[in-house]
Amino acid sequence: MSEVSLKHIQAIDIHAHPYVANSEPYTLEEFVRTLSLAVIPNQIPKHYVQTKKQPFPGTNMWIQLLIQRLSRFLTCEPTLEQVVKHRNIEAVDFKKYTRKLFQDANITGVVADFGYPTPKLSKKSYADLCGARIWEIHRIESVMVDLRKEGYSFGEFIEKYREDLNESLKKEGVVGLKSIIAYRSGLEIMEMNEQAAKEQYEEFQSNERAQVKAFRDYCLHIAMEECTKAYKVMHIHTGIGDGEVILPKASPSFLIEMLRDKKYSETKVHLVHGGYPWIEEAAFIVSILPNVYMDISLQNPFAGHGVKRILDQVFEFAPFDKVMYGSDAFTVPEMNWLGVHLFKECFEQVLNSWVKADYMDSETAQTIGEMVLYRNFENVYHKQIKEAVK
């Protein structure tokens, strides 16, 4: 019986962010900080005593895995000190280093959210940096913040907002819209209420981070409508993220009433990050709603060795054609790189365990691996594949 192997299979990273080279070589603390989801830097007390082989303060399993795997790639000792030292040397030519990582992991495409970092980076520059095909999702909150500065009345704001989404969705390479409403007011979305939204507009004008839930819900509904008309995909951040997320209302289960609405029955919706840690809820939702999909970004690679457990759990309910690969890389190319390698390593173990248990033959298992790595993306986003920036 042949073993399932994903080593040489291409990967399309369905959710990541662009980045640029660090202007100065990283210190150990700076490198660790780039790898963290924390919005507050780790604070190391002056009296902190480290013993030999003790992991660097603030590091967790995902960073430990990166050190171990990256040391092999850089041919150095598996310590943070040596990895950062060799990485700084390699990354002097950041483009060459980034392309080397992408080629090693066989990353052939990225769907990128250019809403982070700010100011917005160039799609063409990012494509040139990594040497992969780049598609874009257009973040609605960035549009809202930009329009807020113009002093429009509520009616004018909504008109300009809808116009921006409509025009952006017509652009080549833009595969859909994205919302980070989970960071601002949570995922318990109310029905459209124009009057309530209008009443909160002034507060949003004075504070772009204000919760103003009725206003934000109203804007999300407009985005859903525009995606529906354009036959493109609405990406919604679900689950954990950085420390700003409204965690009690970040579960994808809060979206289910909106997703069941008849007017969105034809709308393709993508649950970004697969709702982690509420992955079973996301898997159930994509199993019952025909046009809803999920990815495993953020949980992969940031859950470290937990990725194997997560993949097993996701496919307890999720159909094989509803799950896509992703990394949520956002500061350095090592995130994209380890994301692919860790995913392949863990999914191979899961797929081979299914074969061993006689759930399927190895050829079927191999095909499922390829589906999640790139084939599902091609099927869901088939109309936009040729529009990538290279």
Steps between C-alpha positions, in 0.01 A plus 500: 500500500652834392536782750329834448763767430431872460862612496514603134138619467449870429323718756284808458492706819138612520558760771814703575628857515785677319818619672830673427857435610612605847721809468750376759604146605262355756597463863371182667218690666400679178488175303287332766269801500444475123384142552249579772128577482532715813431873470701565818870407477625237742649669803807324638575592865856612568544228761383224259744210512522263204647154532681317222263380226211696648283646222516876453240686713164527327563227244254215460478176306448661160815710539688195627392310187613789281843506666537125452391494135672825402830382647496213250420736214780739603740217593570623853452395860133483612520794739331835475836676509642305205178509297468879535870546420485292181159638406633857519785407264269328249239778513745774398371420152140481617350428158737210436437362850121532472491332160725223631252431783200508265667268252607257774139477620362503142267792572363596160241758601374720783165664564616810689321745726667833430301667778789412732759635547439871451581702301392257231774312317515450123354184352751506217793541742380211714462277194853592392633433850369146538480393135151355538162590351318755717126555531340759728211523741376856554456583870178691570616655829785676318244656266284607795793665678613685187150632425450603862767768455309673219226651716214347300144485625373149578322476165808617311722260694282199413485604134879540477560180700280290273656660193853412623409137564327470165795647308761302696323172428525575127879519513706213368651285771253606770328177604268648761454718806612446857368616836672507838175586680594237762768746618262793525154388612485120473332252267145510637367686195160672518265550208556818298372799694566824317364727772711337774807515275438867428470578872845347564675659203605813688671289767689310229611831348651605832657158573582250223540220759162558667284186519195671341355155441191596298713712267763229448235230448332720241830543313564124507158435347582743220825310437309172488260652246783627279679162508174332404452729200862461388506120549804538723584375849438666836784424742412541869757478779383240750655374823809633670747750364702764674408635843237744368247235398158503672566145617158417656336577163768360265352153448371436146179367655392864547494539121261217431177704500642741242642215291159327500326812366337420166641812337850359556424147385717553190773700675835328535636556852845405622550451876855627545705305759226237516369650823789364709464394779134443405605284206225241546240777466657624178523144367131443576398829335685421176344153502143632502526820293592436135683827428699535822867398517779510757877507519745392768718813500628635833431169674761381250782561583436686827347200680830316448470126554124550548458524123479121477218487757323791328502334158351185646226705670420717199426196286268345755233719336644716222465371143839445335426762233413775751837544676799695367861540604622830648764645732403855607866598456527868580855616578762266354512236222599232753133492600389409147783247480444317828125511445532280192758263645315454830168451324642238265679319783185488716251428222713215368479339845123548511443374145721194551315420823174503303648259246631274777156500664349395164290818470628545142776391266828692467408646160184658645694631800766647271232676298344649815838643597533664160144633521569690820842624386385652170221324309216634718626853445499443125142374511362775725691789339520361146379821333784708648794259470638660183479848650790459743781754512833330432 
